[in-house]
């Protein structure tokens, strides 16, 4: 099953996506609200108005997550290209709800940064409240998966040893367009990033150093995870900063991130309007 949050008549509602058709689930403001209210088991059979998917305007799949926990250095190829060692523990940092963008939204390039980079990533959406989860509980807590682009500001990220200031900018996390429940993910699935139609990244989402279950278990040891919380699991090799010469996003670019079983997240790039 695939669920999205869409704009409709000045509000947001959940839509179940079935091929080219979308069924509106008016009782829920967004996918996070649906998860909080325990609506996921019934979403597959719920009835509502039907619309053509082509006519939808997507919102971020979760509008106001209580937590957005991101993982750095979680694909072997990316770790090697950044000239680092495989981490024993997950490298964690945070983004905030103000960072969220929807599929189709413009990624703004702020005047303060000249090194804005792409990072296509698998996002984990939490469906139940967990603390100190074991493997089984962690797996059960995963409501589904989405597509993310962890837009990164490298000239700010590497000012210090801590990454937050290069990662938590407003409007720097496209998320969506849908959340796919776990059975939608095939055994062979890749995250692929294109910039202006040119492939930049490709990585097997099953080849993470720390898997989604590992991450839920580890993070829930530190803090309670709740329905609608988001974990961004890391990016494969091919980021612009690691290229020779380095490549960064510029006005007019279009970035698309595709994950098998979920879909494609596409966003244009433009100078930020101050």
C-alpha positions as CSV (number, residue, x, y, z in Angstrom):
1,X,0.0,0.0,0.0
2,X,1.1,3.5,-0.8
3,X,-0.1,6.6,1.1
4,X,0.5,10.3,0.5
5,X,-0.3,13.6,2.0
6,X,-1.9,16.0,-0.5
7,X,-3.1,19.5,-0.6
8,X,-6.9,19.9,-1.2
9,X,-9.0,23.0,-0.9
10,X,-6.6,24.8,1.4
11,X,-6.0,21.9,3.7
12,X,-4.1,18.6,3.6
13,X,-5.5,15.1,3.6
14,X,-4.2,11.5,3.2
15,X,-4.6,9.8,-0.1
16,X,-4.2,6.1,-0.8
17,X,-2.4,5.7,-4.2
18,X,-3.6,2.8,-6.3
19,X,-1.9,3.1,-9.7
20,X,-3.2,6.2,-11.4
21,X,-6.0,6.7,-8.9
22,X,-6.0,8.3,-5.5
23,X,-8.6,7.6,-2.8
24,X,-9.0,10.4,-0.3
25,X,-9.0,9.5,3.4
26,X,-10.5,12.7,4.8
27,X,-10.3,11.8,8.4
28,X,-6.6,12.3,8.5
29,X,-4.5,15.5,8.1
30,X,-1.4,13.7,7.0
31,X,0.2,10.3,7.1
32,X,1.7,11.1,10.5
33,X,-1.8,11.9,11.8
34,X,-3.1,8.6,10.3
35,X,-0.3,6.7,12.1
36,X,-0.9,8.4,15.4
37,X,-4.6,7.6,15.3
38,X,-3.9,3.9,14.4
39,X,-5.5,4.2,11.0
40,X,-2.9,2.2,9.0
41,X,-4.6,-1.3,9.4
42,X,-7.8,0.1,7.8
43,X,-6.3,2.4,5.2
44,X,-6.2,-0.3,2.6
45,X,-10.0,-0.8,2.6
46,X,-11.2,2.7,3.4
47,X,-13.5,4.4,0.9
48,X,-13.5,8.0,-0.2
49,X,-13.5,10.3,-3.2
50,X,-11.4,9.2,-6.1
51,X,-9.0,11.5,-8.0
52,X,-6.5,11.2,-10.8
53,X,-3.0,11.0,-9.3
54,X,-1.8,13.4,-12.1
55,X,-4.0,16.1,-10.6
56,X,-2.6,15.8,-7.1
57,X,-0.4,18.4,-5.4
58,X,1.7,16.5,-2.9
59,X,2.7,17.8,0.6
60,X,5.6,16.3,2.6
61,X,4.4,12.8,3.4
62,X,4.7,13.6,7.1
63,X,4.0,17.2,7.8
64,X,5.1,17.7,11.4
65,X,7.3,14.8,12.6
66,X,8.3,15.1,16.2
67,X,11.8,13.8,15.3
68,X,13.8,13.7,12.1
69,X,16.9,11.6,12.9
70,X,19.5,11.3,10.1
71,X,22.3,8.9,9.6
72,X,25.6,9.7,8.0
73,X,28.2,7.3,6.5
74,X,25.9,4.3,6.2
75,X,26.8,3.1,2.7
76,X,30.2,1.5,2.2
77,X,30.7,3.2,-1.1
78,X,30.0,6.7,0.3
79,X,32.2,6.0,3.4
80,X,35.1,5.1,1.2
81,X,34.7,8.1,-1.2
82,X,34.7,10.4,1.9
83,X,37.9,8.7,3.0
84,X,36.5,7.5,6.4
85,X,36.5,4.2,8.2
86,X,33.3,2.1,8.6
87,X,31.6,3.3,11.8
88,X,31.0,0.9,14.7
89,X,28.0,2.9,15.7
90,X,25.5,5.0,13.6
91,X,26.6,8.5,13.0
92,X,23.5,10.6,13.9
93,X,22.4,14.1,13.4
94,X,19.0,15.9,13.2
95,X,16.9,17.9,10.9
96,X,13.7,19.8,11.8
97,X,10.2,20.1,10.5
98,X,11.1,23.4,8.9
99,X,13.5,21.5,6.7
100,X,10.7,19.6,4.9
101,X,9.8,20.0,1.3
102,X,7.3,18.1,-0.9
103,X,7.7,16.4,-4.2
104,X,7.7,19.1,-6.8
105,X,8.7,21.9,-4.4
106,X,11.7,24.1,-5.3
107,X,14.9,23.5,-3.4
108,X,16.1,27.0,-2.6
109,X,19.8,27.9,-2.9
110,X,20.5,30.4,-0.1
111,X,23.0,33.2,-0.7
112,X,25.1,32.1,2.3
113,X,26.2,28.8,0.7
114,X,28.0,28.0,-2.5
115,X,28.3,24.2,-1.9
116,X,24.8,22.8,-1.9
117,X,24.9,19.0,-2.5
118,X,22.4,16.2,-3.2
119,X,22.0,13.0,-1.1
120,X,19.4,10.5,-2.2
121,X,18.2,8.4,0.7
122,X,15.7,5.9,2.0
123,X,13.5,7.3,4.7
124,X,11.9,5.1,7.5
125,X,8.5,6.2,8.8
126,X,7.7,5.1,12.4
127,X,4.3,3.7,13.0
128,X,4.2,3.0,16.8
129,X,5.7,4.2,20.0
130,X,8.9,2.4,20.9
131,X,11.6,2.8,23.5
132,X,14.6,0.4,23.8
133,X,13.2,-1.8,21.1
134,X,14.5,-5.3,20.4
135,X,14.8,-6.5,16.8
136,X,11.3,-7.8,16.6
137,X,9.7,-4.7,18.1
138,X,11.9,-2.4,15.9
139,X,10.7,-4.2,12.8
140,X,7.1,-4.0,13.9
141,X,7.5,-0.2,14.5
142,X,8.3,0.5,10.9
143,X,5.1,1.7,9.2
144,X,6.8,2.1,5.8
145,X,9.4,3.8,3.7
146,X,9.7,6.9,1.7
147,X,12.2,8.8,-0.5
148,X,14.3,11.6,0.8
149,X,16.9,14.1,-0.5
150,X,19.2,15.1,2.4
151,X,20.2,18.4,0.8
152,X,23.6,19.3,2.4
153,X,25.5,22.6,2.7
154,X,29.1,21.4,2.6
155,X,30.8,24.7,3.2
156,X,28.8,25.0,6.5
157,X,28.8,21.2,7.3
158,X,32.6,21.1,7.6
159,X,33.1,24.3,9.5
160,X,33.2,22.2,12.6
161,X,33.4,18.5,13.5
162,X,29.6,18.5,14.2
163,X,27.4,18.5,11.0
164,X,24.2,20.1,12.2
165,X,24.8,23.5,10.8
166,X,25.3,22.1,7.3
167,X,22.3,19.8,7.5
168,X,19.4,21.5,9.3
169,X,18.7,24.5,6.9
170,X,15.1,25.4,6.2
171,X,13.6,23.8,3.1
172,X,16.4,21.3,2.7
173,X,14.7,17.9,3.0
174,X,12.3,16.9,0.2
175,X,10.3,13.9,1.5
176,X,7.8,11.8,-0.5
177,X,5.9,11.6,-2.6
178,X,4.5,8.5,-0.8
179,X,5.0,6.2,2.1
180,X,5.1,2.6,0.9
181,X,4.4,-0.1,3.4
182,X,7.1,-2.7,3.9
183,X,5.7,-5.4,1.6
184,X,6.0,-3.0,-1.3
185,X,9.8,-3.1,-1.1
186,X,11.3,-5.7,-3.4
187,X,14.2,-8.0,-2.4
188,X,16.4,-6.1,-4.9
189,X,15.9,-2.4,-4.5
190,X,18.2,0.6,-5.3
191,X,18.2,4.3,-4.5
192,X,19.2,6.2,-7.6
193,X,19.8,9.9,-7.9
194,X,19.8,11.9,-11.1
195,X,20.7,15.5,-11.7
196,X,19.3,16.9,-15.0
197,X,18.8,13.3,-16.1
198,X,22.4,12.2,-15.4
199,X,22.8,9.4,-12.9
200,X,24.9,10.5,-10.0
201,X,24.2,7.9,-7.3
202,X,23.1,4.3,-7.2
203,X,23.1,2.1,-4.1
204,X,21.4,-1.1,-2.9
205,X,19.2,-0.1,0.0
206,X,19.7,-3.6,1.6
207,X,23.4,-3.0,1.8
208,X,23.4,-0.5,4.6
209,X,26.1,-0.7,7.3
210,X,23.2,-0.2,9.8
211,X,19.9,-1.5,8.6
212,X,16.5,0.2,9.3
213,X,15.8,-2.3,12.1
214,X,19.3,-1.7,13.6
215,X,18.6,2.1,13.5
216,X,15.2,1.9,15.1
217,X,16.7,-0.3,17.9
218,X,19.7,2.0,18.4
219,X,17.9,5.3,18.2
220,X,15.0,4.1,20.5
221,X,17.6,3.3,23.1
222,X,18.4,7.0,23.2
223,X,14.9,8.6,22.7
224,X,11.3,7.4,22.4
225,X,10.3,7.1,18.8
226,X,6.6,7.9,18.0
227,X,4.2,7.5,15.1
228,X,5.2,9.9,12.3
229,X,8.9,10.2,13.3
230,X,11.3,9.9,10.4
231,X,14.7,8.3,10.1
232,X,16.8,9.2,7.1
233,X,19.1,6.2,6.6
234,X,22.2,7.6,4.7
235,X,23.3,8.1,1.2
236,X,25.3,6.0,-1.3
237,X,28.4,7.1,-3.1
238,X,28.3,9.7,-5.8
239,X,27.7,13.0,-3.9
240,X,28.9,16.1,-5.6
241,X,31.3,17.1,-2.9
242,X,33.4,13.9,-3.4
243,X,33.8,14.4,-7.2
244,X,36.8,15.7,-8.9
245,X,36.2,18.5,-9.6
246,X,33.5,18.9,-7.0
247,X,29.9,19.5,-8.3
248,X,27.2,21.4,-6.6
249,X,23.6,22.3,-7.3
250,X,22.9,25.4,-9.4
251,X,19.8,27.3,-10.4
252,X,17.8,25.5,-13.1
253,X,18.9,22.0,-12.0
254,X,16.4,19.2,-11.4
255,X,17.1,16.5,-8.9
256,X,15.2,13.2,-8.9
257,X,15.6,10.4,-6.4
258,X,14.1,7.0,-7.2
259,X,13.7,4.0,-4.9
260,X,12.4,0.7,-6.3
261,X,9.0,-0.2,-4.8
262,X,8.4,3.4,-3.6
263,X,8.7,5.9,-6.5
264,X,10.4,9.0,-7.6
265,X,10.9,12.3,-5.7
266,X,11.7,15.2,-8.1
267,X,12.5,18.8,-7.2
268,X,13.7,21.8,-9.2
269,X,16.5,24.0,-7.9
270,X,16.5,27.9,-7.8
271,X,18.0,30.8,-6.0
272,X,16.3,31.6,-2.8
273,X,14.0,34.6,-3.0
274,X,14.8,36.9,0.0
